[in-house]
């Protein structure tokens, strides 16, 4: 089943970057547009948002819980940093008018309904919702491609989600993720991405990264990732929920360049390529006299040896069988051996 985000075909050898402005806009439409413009001006094709409706996605108990990277409760954080329906619709239309792709993560059914009313081309399911099977089943009813993040979940839990998506005949991709903000490099575990590749053969896969650098994403590209996702900001030192795990403009440019270059580096097998042949002529060696040799003299490694270039008759592999044979003529030092030189 082909997987597309808008007109972009995913899983066809190219790595695509999802630029996640998330809730770094702090609930301001102007700031969300500013971040989107900044990302688009620097090459972003896919801008991702987070669609939060705090009172619908969380119970009152959320007001008692504080995430590890904040002193505020999670309900207040989400509520204060969310866009209302009209503002999010304006953001979506703004990005579309720029001829770019807007997608978002719904955290409840009402958020999914909102995004469907925007006619988004795909849904992103966050790691926290990966094992919310009723919500996944609900989102599947819209019959739009799904990007499934799998942080904090076991392969068994991921498999249940995949079964629901497959049963609904919805195209999908799977992202490995670690939900620590920021994620230490030693806890990123890219081998888990290869587990996903092995278990769900033929399904596009990738990485949703929350580390402070691009290295994990670069490595994920070399592991065959079709999709990368990373938070975005104008200044990683500014205050906000996801700033420490965000990329800035320089990171974004480098990431997009890596998405273009690294997939080109990977294919092929160990053999000389056609364009190396010119180099082979001077870089490889031929058997040559390394000192003056008299007629009848026995060849040893003291008077013949492989030296550059590669234009002679005898190659380095021939040295062993030439040792012990005699010269048919006088040979000057630094002269390549010919077949006619050998008794």
N, C-alpha and C positions, 0 to 999 in steps of 0.2 A: 504494500500500500504506500503510494507516494506521500511524502510529508512536505507540506509547503507552509510558509508563513507569508501570506500575501502572494506575491509573485516569486518569492525566493524559494528555490528548491533546496531542501536541507538533506544532507547525507549523500551528496554527489561529488565528494572529494574536496569541497571548499569548506572552510571553517567560517561560520557567521557569528558575529558578536551581538549579544543583546545588552544594550546599555540601560541599566536599571536606575532611574532617578528615584524610585521608591518613595520614601517619605522624607528624603533630605530637603524637600522644599518647605518643610515645617508648616504645611497647611496653607501656603500662599500660592495662589494661581500664578501671580506674576513671577514668583521665584521658580515655579515648575516650568513655566514657559522659558525663562532665562536659562535654566539647566538644559532644557530640550534644544534651544537654539545653539547653545555652546557645544553640545554633543553633535548636532547636525552639521554645524559649521566645520567641525573637525572630523567629519567622515562617517558618523553613525547612520545606520540604515534602520535599525530597530530600536525604538524607545519603549521601555517598559515602565509601567506605573504599578502601584499597589492600590487596589480598590477596597478601602476599609469603610465599614459602617459599624462603628464600635458597639452600639447597643444591640445589634443583630448578631455579631460574630462572637460576643463574649457575654458571659453571665456576670452577675454583680460581684462574684468572688474574684474576678480579675482585678478589682480595685484594691485587693489585698496583696497582689503579687508584683514583685519588682524584678525585672530582668537583670542579668549579671552586669550589664554595662550602663545601668542607670539607677538613680536614687528615687525616681518617680515610679508609680505603679503603671503596669502595662496598659490598663484601660485609658488612663489619662494621656499617656504617650501617644497611643493610637488615635484617640479622639482629637487631640490637639494638632496632630500632624496629618490629618486626612483632608481630602478635598470633598466638598459637597457635590451632589449630582451635577448641577449646572456648571460648576467650575471644572469638573472632570470632563464633562462633555465638550466644553470650550477647549480644554487641553488636547483632547483627542482630535477635534476638528482642526486645531491649529497645526498639529503634527502632520495630519493628512494633507492639509493645504501646502505643506512644505514637500509633499510627495514622498513622505517617509511613513514607516509603519508604526502604528500605536498598538501595543498589547498591554495587558495588565493581569495581575493576580487577584482573583476574587477570594475573599475569606469567609463568605457565607452565600446562601442561595440568593439573597437580595442583591448582593454585589454581582453575582453571575448574571442575574436578570438585567441589571443595569448595563453591564458590558455587552450583553447580547443585544440590548436596545441600541447600543452604539454600532452594532455590526462589526465587532472586532474580528480580525481574521484568524485568531487563535487564542486559546486560554493558557495561561501559565498557572500551574498548581504548585503552591509552595510546599516546602518540606513538612511544615506543620500540618498540612492537609493531606499528605501522602497516604496516611492510614485512616482518613475520614472518608470511608468507603461510600456512605450515603451521599456526601457532597460530590464526590467524584462521579458517582452514577447520575446525579442531578445535572452536573455540567456536561456530561456526555450526551444528554438529550438534545443539546444544541447542534450536535454533529459537526463541531469545529475541531481542528487539530489541537492537540494538548501537548504541552511541554511539562513533564512531571519531574519535579525536584524530589530527591530521595534522602536528604539529610536526616539523621536521627533514627532512620528506619532500617530494619533488617531486610535481607533479600526475600525472606518469607512474606513480610508485610508488603514489600514492593511488588512481589508476584501477584498478590491479591488485587492490588490496584490495577496492574497490567491486565489481569483477567477481566476486570470490569470494563476497562477501555476496549479491549479486544471484542468482548461480547457485544458492545455497542457499535462495533465496526467504525471506530474513530481512529484516524491516523495519529501517531504520537511519537515523541522523543523522550529520552530519559537522561536526566542530569544527576551525576554524583554531586554531593554537597556535604560540607561539615558546618553545622550551625553554631559556630563560636565566633564572636565579633570583637576583635579580629581573630582569624584562625592561625595558630602557630603552624609553621611549615610542616613540622613533623606529624601533625594530625590531619593533614590534607588527604593522604593515602590514595594516590592516584591508581594504585593497583585495584582499588574497589571499582573504578571506572571500567577496568578490563574485565572484572567479574560480571558487570552489567552487560558488557559487549558479548561475553561468552554465553550468558544465560538467555539473552533476548536477541538472538541472531537476526541480523538484517535491520534492526531498529536503530535509527540515529541516536547517538549518545554524546554526552559532553560533560562539562563541569560548570557548576554555579559556585563561584569562588568568593570567599570572604576574607582572604588574607590581605596583608598590607602591600604586597608587591604583585608584579605580573608573572613571576617565575612559574607559578603553578599553572597558569593558563598557557604559557609557552610550552610547558611540558605536556599539557593535555593535548595541545595541537599535534605534537609528535606522537602521541598515543592514539591519534585518529579521531579526535573530537570533532564533531560536526557543528556543535553549538558551544559557545561560552557565554556566561552571564556574569556581570560584575556591576556593583553599585558605582554611581558617578556623582562627582561634585566639582565645584570650581576650586575648592581649597580644602585639602584633607585635614588641615589643622583647625578648621572652623567647627563650631558646636552643632551637633545634630545626632540623630539616632544611629546612623550607619556610616558616619564620616571616616572612622578608622579603617573600615574595610572597603573604602571606595577608591576608585581611580580618578585622577584629575586629567586635565587636557593632555599633558605630556604622556601620561600612561595610556590614554585612549589612542593617541596617534601611534604610539609604539605597538599597542595591541592590534590595531587594524593592519599595521604593516606586517606584523607577525602572522596574522591570519592569511595574508596574501602570500608571504614568502615561505613559511614553514611547510605547508602542504606541497609546494613545488620541490622541496628538498627531499622528501621522503621516498617517492617511488623509485623502482629500479632494482637491479641485482648486481652482484660483484663481478664485474667484467669491464674491460676497457670500453669506453664510449668512442664513437667515431671521431669526435673532435680532439681526442687525446693522441691520435696517431701522429700528428706533427710533433708533439712533445716526445712521443716514444722514440722517434728517430734519433734525437740527440740525448735523451735521458737514459735510455737503456744502453747496454754495453755489447761489444763484440770482442772475440778473442783476438788479441794483438800481441806483437812482440813488445816486451817492455825493456829489452836491451838488444844490442846487435847479436844476431844469430848466424853462425857459419853453416855452410852446407854440410849435411851429415850430422849436425849437432842434435842431441836428444832434447826433446821438449820437456821442460819441468816448470813448476810454478815460479821458478826464479827467472825464466826467460819469456814465458807467455802468461797472460792473465786477461780477464775481461776488463776492458776500459771503454769509455764512451768514444764515439757514438755507436748507434745500433745499425750501422749501414754495412757491416761486414758479413761474410758468409757464415762464420762460426759464432754461435751464441754462448752465453755463460754455461748453459747446461752441457755443452760439448767439451768443456775443459777436461773432464775426467777421462774421456776416451782419447784425447789428444796427448795426454801425458804419457811419455815413454816412446812415442813415435819420433821419427827423424825428419829433419828438414831437407828438402830436395834442392834448396838454393840458399844463398846468403840473403838474410832478411834484415832490413834496417830497423832499429828501435822505433817504436810508436807506429809501426806499420801493421795494418790488419792482415791476418792470415787468410790465404786463399786455399781453395781445395787443391790447387795444383802445387802448393808448397809442401804437401805431405806425402811421404813415402807410404 
